[in-house]
């Protein structure tokens, strides 16, 4: 069901973050929510959209690696 309503703790569990972080995202407007009296609910669709917008993509394989490759017995410091 894509139009399910989630509580703030359920959203926090889904995002693997704290309830305070979810409340902060709602307050700054990056995660849509609505209030019905004292109840705060977030649509499951909005959580999925938030996740999709904040996914980090892997660098393309044509990008050269960052850093240097050390020999097996190279010293990192003196």
N, C-alpha and C positions, 0 to 999 in steps of 0.2 A: 504494500500500500504506500504510494508515494506522497500522499497528502496527510500522513500521520503527524501528530503533534508530539513533540518531545519536551520533556522538562529540562531545566538547566543542568541538573546532575547527569541526565541521560546524554545530553550533548557533550558534556565534559568527558564522560566515559568514551563516547564515540571518537572524540578528538584526542584522547589520551592526554588531557590537560586538567588543570584545576577548575573548580567552579568559579573561582575569582577571575580566571583568565576568560572564561566564557562571558561572564558579566561585563568584563572590560570590553570585549569585542562587541557585545550588544550595545553598550553605552557609546562606543566610538562610531557605531553605525556600520561596521564591517560585517556583522552578522545580524540579519533582520530577525526581529522577534516582535511579539505583541503581548500586551498585558491585558488581562481580564480581571479586574479587581486586584487581588494580591498575587494571582497566578501569572507566571511568565512562561510563555510557550514559544517554541521555535519549530517551524515546519521542517520536516525531514528533507524535503526538496531544497530548502535554503541551506541546510547543513551540507548536503551533497554538493551544492553549487559552491559553497565556501571552500570545501576541500578541493574541488576541481580548480578553483582559481588560485589556490595557494600551493599547489603541487610544484615541487622543484624538478626541473627536467635535467637529465644527465647531459653533460656536454657531448657534443657530437664526436664521433671517433676521429674526425679529421683534425681536431684540436690537439696540439702537442701536449704531452703530459707536463705538469708543473713540477719543478724540483730537479734533482740530479739523481742519477743511479750510481750507487757506490759499489765498489768491488766487495767481495764477500768479507775480506779481512781488512777493509779500510777503517781507519780510525775516524771517529766523528769529531773528536777534539784532542788537543794535546795537553 
